[in-house]
Amino acid sequence: MSACQKAARPLTRCLQSSKSTYPSAGAIRSFTSSSRWNEEAVAEAAPAATKKSWDPLTVSSRKGEKALMKTGVYPIGSRRRRAAIKTSENIPFEQLPYQCFQEALMVLRADRAEKLELIEAERTKISKLAAKDASGIKGGEVQKERRLDSMRRHLEYLKIQADINDPLIKKRFEDGEGDMNKPIYRYLADRQWRKYQRLLILQRINQLNIVPDVLAHFEPTADVRIAFKTRNVIHGEFVDSRVSELPLQLKVQVFDKGERLVTVMVIDSDVPLIENDGFTSRLHFMATNIPISPTINSIRLHRQGEENVVVPWLPPFAQKGSPYHRYSVFILEQDPANPLSAAELKETIQRDGFRLRSFKDKYKVKPIGMSIFRSLWDEGTAGVMQRAGIEGADIEFKRKRVVALKPKEKKRGWEARHSSAKYRQMWR
């Protein structure tokens, strides 16, 4: 076999193998414009897409959190904590198998036992002082009550210090499972509120001049949130007139123990007064003798009985051309020694020209919390006013042009030299 044949043999074998892999010309089916009778298209039913459900305890992505909040359920705890729960075994929190963690729990339990002994000792002191005759105390009954009040406040402080470092307490508070009847959960809620929400409402009070326009001085001590049906309103937000047509809902969270009666007011501070070319105030709602406590914090204005309502709900509205209206929602704590009667207030309280300062001084009420929203003329305001029977939807306010008192100055320099008609093209 020559050298050429030896070199050509591998090429020949490669061509033969590649030729056998291609089908013959007769086996190739030609293109047709119609399908074969035995190859009819069969429509297969696509599998139904199952909607993914998100667990508020384990959701750890932004997409999952948004989808969960759209359903009205909010994630529990921090994102890092939810991710840790999702990727770890379901072990009780207090039984985590970490030596450092278990040693820390032992130290915290010993510290709590010491605090409990101090609490029992303080209770014994209080009971002894309460049973002691005031005549044997220097200062009499006044000094006795002052000492008892100081000792009770110290007792509440010890109760908080006994549980402040407990990781289970912090876990329940972050999960929203805290009992607001206990001092420790009220303390944690108050501390969390003061970090952001209280600063926000103080900022709105200063920016929108609630002080001094409505009150001379105000320091909120209760967290007040407002909503119209399912829409939560941020402090100072603009609300559409069709949304605010129905009475609002309140969540008032107080941080001290005990039940108290409050008065709820909604006041418009920017009602145009055409006669005096100024502004006055209007009372849009008022109800008295509403009980609230650390655990009773929901107030629905449309569910208040006639025996509590002094001024019924008037939908907020702003006439066309007027500046935005500030609607302040005040919570006023009533004096237990001076109960308010809604029947008597109906005879004296007027909706137009209402002054909160005068009411506060006369009836000895204390403002403890507030929220605020704003309103402007929009496309639904006329319909809201018509349905509520309010006149003035066809009135439009316009700013009056003020003529300058300073006399016009004569043209000088370049303007004077080029003021004739032949320089008209240079006036632009």
SELO-9296 format. One record per residue (C-alpha): residue in one letter; x, y, z. Coordinates in steps of 0.25 Angstrom, whole numbers, padded with zeros to 4 digits, always signed. Each point is the difference from the previous one (the first is absolute). Last residue first. Example, Ala and Ser with C-alpha at 12.3 -4.5 7.8 and 13.67 -1.06 7.14 Angstrom:
BEGIN
S+0055-0004+0029/A-0006-0014+0002/
***
This chain:
BEGIN
R-0147+0371+0095/W+0001+0015+0000/M+0010+0000-0012/Q-0010-0001-0011/R-0007+0012+0005/Y+0012+0009-0001/K-0007+0009-0010/A-0012+0002+0009/S+0008+0008+0010/S+0005-0006+0014/H+0014-0003-0004/R+0007+0012+0007/A-0009-0001+0012/E+0003-0015+0001/W+0015+0002-0001/G+0001+0010+0011/R-0013+0003+0008/K-0014-0003-0001/K-0009+0007+0010/E-0003-0007+0013/K-0015-0005+0003/P-0005+0004+0013/K+0001-0010+0012/L-0014-0004+0005/A-0001-0012-0009/V-0014-0004-0003/V-0004-0013+0006/R-0008-0010-0009/K-0010-0007+0008/R+0002-0015+0000/K-0012-0008-0005/F-0010-0009+0007/E-0010-0008-0008/I-0014-0002+0005/D-0009-0010-0007/A+0002-0010+0011/G-0005+0010+0010/E-0011-0007+0007/I+0001-0013+0008/G-0011-0010-0001/A+0009-0012+0003/R-0003-0007-0014/Q+0002+0014-0007/M+0013+0003+0008/V+0006-0014-0004/G-0004+0001-0014/A+0007+0014-0001/T+0012-0006+0007/G+0002-0011-0010/E+0009+0006-0011/D+0009+0006+0011/W+0001+0012+0009/L+0010-0002+0011/S+0001-0008+0013/R+0010-0002+0011/F+0002-0011+0011/I+0004+0001+0014/S+0002-0009+0012/M-0001+0003+0015/G+0003-0004+0014/I-0001+0003+0015/P-0008+0013+0000/K-0005+0002+0014/V-0014+0004+0004/K-0003+0010+0011/Y-0014+0004-0006/K+0002+0015-0001/D+0014+0001-0003/K+0000-0011-0011/F-0013+0005-0006/S+0006+0014-0001/R+0013-0005-0007/L-0007-0009-0009/R-0008+0012-0007/F-0012-0003-0008/G-0004+0011-0010/D-0010-0009-0007/R-0005-0013+0006/Q-0006+0006+0013/I+0001-0006+0013/T-0010+0005+0011/E-0013-0008-0001/K+0007-0012-0005/L+0010+0000+0011/E-0012-0002+0010/A-0005-0012-0007/A+0015-0006-0001/S+0002+0001+0015/L+0015+0002+0004/P+0005-0006+0013/N+0008+0010+0009/A+0007-0008+0011/P+0005-0011-0010/D+0006+0011-0008/Q-0001-0003-0015/E+0012-0004-0009/L-0001+0007-0013/I+0003-0007-0013/F+0002+0010-0012/V-0002-0003-0015/S+0005+0012-0007/Y-0005+0003-0014/R+0009+0011-0007/H-0007+0006-0013/Y+0008+0002-0012/P-0001+0014-0006/S-0013+0005-0006/G-0002+0001-0015/K-0011-0010-0001/Q-0007-0003+0014/A+0007-0010+0009/F-0008-0012+0006/P+0000-0009+0012/P-0013-0008+0002/L-0008+0005+0012/W-0002-0011+0011/P-0009+0003+0011/V+0002+0010+0011/V-0002-0004+0015/V+0000-0015-0002/N+0001-0008+0013/E-0015-0003+0003/E-0003-0001-0015/G+0009-0013-0001/Q+0014-0001-0006/R+0001-0010-0011/H+0003+0010-0011/L+0012+0005+0007/R+0007-0013+0002/I+0010+0000+0011/S+0010-0011+0003/N+0010+0000+0011/I-0006-0009+0011/T+0012-0007+0005/P+0008+0012+0005/S-0013+0006+0004/I-0011+0008-0006/P-0014+0004+0003/I-0008+0010-0008/N-0007+0010+0009/T-0001+0011-0011/A-0002+0001-0015/M+0003+0012-0009/F+0000+0001-0015/H+0003+0011-0011/L+0002+0012+0009/R+0003+0012-0009/S+0012+0010+0002/T+0002+0014-0005/F+0007+0007-0011/G+0002+0014-0006/D-0005+0011-0009/N-0010+0004+0011/E-0013-0002-0007/I+0006-0011-0009/L+0004-0009+0011/P+0006-0012-0006/V+0001-0013+0009/D+0014-0004+0002/S+0001-0006+0014/D-0010-0012-0003/I-0002-0008+0013/V-0003-0015+0003/M-0002-0002+0015/V+0000-0013+0009/T-0002+0001+0015/V+0006-0010+0009/L-0004-0008+0012/R+0011-0008+0007/E+0004-0015+0003/G+0012-0003+0008/K+0015-0002-0003/D+0009+0010-0007/F+0004-0002-0015/V-0012+0005-0008/Q-0003-0005-0014/V-0011+0007-0008/K-0004-0007-0012/L-0010+0008-0008/Q-0010-0002-0011/L-0005+0011-0009/P-0015+0004-0003/L-0004-0001-0015/E+0003+0011-0010/S+0015-0001+0003/V+0003-0009-0013/R-0009+0008-0009/S+0007+0013+0005/D+0014-0006-0004/V+0010+0001+0012/F+0013+0008+0000/E+0009-0006+0011/G+0004+0008+0012/H+0002-0012+0009/I-0001-0013-0009/V-0014-0005-0003/N-0003-0015+0000/R-0010-0004-0011/T-0009-0012+0004/K-0012+0008+0004/F+0005+0014+0002/A+0012-0001+0010/I+0006+0008+0011/R+0011-0003+0010/V+0002+0006+0013/D+0012-0004+0010/A-0002+0007+0013/T+0009+0009+0008/P-0001+0012-0009/E+0006+0013+0004/F-0008+0013-0003/H+0001+0015+0003/A-0008+0012-0005/L-0010-0009-0007/V-0007+0002-0013/D+0008+0010-0008/P+0012+0000+0010/V+0003-0011-0002/I-0007-0007-0011/N+0010+0008-0008/L+0001-0011-0012/Q+0015-0002+0001/N+0000+0001+0015/I-0011-0010+0003/R+0005-0009-0012/Q+0013-0001+0006/L-0006-0004+0013/I-0008-0010-0007/L+0013-0006-0006/L+0008+0000+0013/R-0011-0008+0007/Q-0001-0010-0011/Y+0015-0002-0001/K+0008-0004+0013/R-0011+0004+0010/W-0009-0011-0005/Q+0010-0011+0002/R+0003+0005+0014/D-0015+0001+0003/A-0002-0014-0005/L+0012-0006+0008/Y-0006+0007+0013/R-0014-0005-0002/Y+0006-0014-0003/I+0007+0001+0013/P-0011+0005+0009/K-0009-0011-0003/N-0015+0002-0004/M+0006+0003-0015/D+0001-0015-0001/G+0011-0002-0011/E-0003-0009-0012/G+0004+0009-0011/D+0011-0009-0005/E+0011+0011+0004/F-0007+0000+0014/R+0000-0015+0002/K+0015+0000-0004/K+0004+0011+0009/I-0007-0007+0012/L+0007-0013-0004/P+0013+0006+0000/D-0001+0005+0015/N+0008+0012+0002/I-0011+0010+0003/D-0008-0010+0009/A+0004+0003+0014/Q+0004+0015-0003/I-0014+0002-0005/K-0006-0005+0013/L+0010+0008+0008/Y-0004+0013-0007/E-0015-0003+0004/L+0004-0002+0014/H+0008+0013+0000/R-0013+0007-0005/R-0008-0006+0011/M+0011+0005+0010/S-0001+0014-0005/D-0015+0000+0001/L+0000-0006+0014/R+0010+0011+0004/R-0009+0011-0005/E-0013-0006+0006/K+0007+0000+0013/Q+0006+0014-0001/V-0014+0006-0003/E-0007-0009+0011/G+0009+0006+0011/G+0013+0007-0002/K+0008-0008+0010/I-0007-0013+0001/G-0007-0005+0013/S-0013+0008-0003/A-0001-0008-0014/D-0002-0013+0007/K+0007-0011-0006/A-0007-0011-0008/A+0005+0006-0014/L+0014+0001+0006/K+0000-0015+0003/S-0006-0004-0013/I+0010+0009-0008/K+0012-0006+0008/T-0005-0014-0003/R-0002+0003-0014/E+0015+0005-0001/A+0005-0013+0007/E-0007-0008-0010/I+0005+0008-0012/L+0014-0001+0005/E-0001-0015+0001/L-0005-0001-0014/K+0012+0009-0005/E+0009-0010+0007/A-0007-0012-0008/R+0001+0008-0013/D+0015+0001+0002/A+0002-0015+0002/R-0009-0003-0012/L+0008+0010-0009/V+0013-0007+0004/M-0006-0014-0003/L-0005+0005-0013/A+0015+0005-0004/E+0005-0014+0003/Q-0010-0006-0009/F+0003+0010-0011/C+0015-0002+0001/Q-0002-0015+0000/Y-0008+0000-0013/P-0011-0011-0002/L-0012+0009-0001/Q-0010-0004+0011/E-0006+0013+0004/F-0004+0003-0015/P-0007-0013-0002/I+0007-0008-0011/N-0007-0001-0014/E+0013-0003-0008/S+0007+0011-0007/T-0001+0006-0014/K-0014+0007+0001/I+0002+0004+0014/A+0013+0007-0003/A-0006+0007-0012/R-0011+0005+0008/R+0010+0006+0011/R+0007+0007-0011/R-0012+0006-0006/S-0004+0005+0014/G-0013-0004+0008/I-0013-0005-0006/P-0004+0004-0014/Y-0013+0008-0002/V-0013-0006-0005/G-0010+0009-0007/T+0001-0008-0013/K+0008+0011-0007/M+0010-0002+0012/L+0003-0014-0004/A+0003+0003-0014/K+0009+0011+0004/E+0007-0009+0010/G+0002-0011-0010/K+0006+0010-0010/R+0009+0006+0010/S+0005-0014+0004/S+0001-0007+0013/V-0014-0006+0003/T+0002-0010+0012/L-0010+0005+0011/P-0010+0007-0009/D-0001-0012-0009/W-0002+0002-0015/S-0010-0007-0009/K+0004-0002-0014/K-0012+0000-0010/T-0001-0013-0008/A+0000+0002-0015/A-0010-0010-0006/P+0007-0010-0009/A-0002+0003-0014/A-0011-0009-0007/E+0005-0007-0012/A-0005+0004-0013/V+0002-0012-0010/A+0004+0004-0014/E-0004-0011-0010/E+0011-0009-0005/N-0007-0012-0005/W-0007+0009-0011/R+0013+0006-0005/S+0002+0015+0002/S-0003+0010-0011/S+0010+0009-0008/T+0010-0011-0004/F+0015-0001+0001/S+0006-0013-0006/R+0003-0012+0009/I+0014-0005-0001/A+0000-0015+0000/G+0001+0000-0015/A+0013+0008+0000/S+0007-0009+0009/P+0002+0003+0015/Y+0014+0005+0004/T+0008-0008+0010/S+0005-0010-0010/K+0007+0011-0008/S+0008+0005+0013/S+0005-0014+0002/Q+0005-0002-0015/L+0007+0014+0000/C+0007-0003+0013/R+0005-0014-0005/T+0005+0006-0013/L+0008+0011+0007/P+0006-0011+0009/R+0004-0008-0013/A+0006+0012-0007/A+0014+0001+0007/K+0002-0015-0001/Q-0004+0000-0015/C+0010+0011-0002/A+0011-0007+0007/S-0001-0012-0009/M-0006-0013+0004/
***
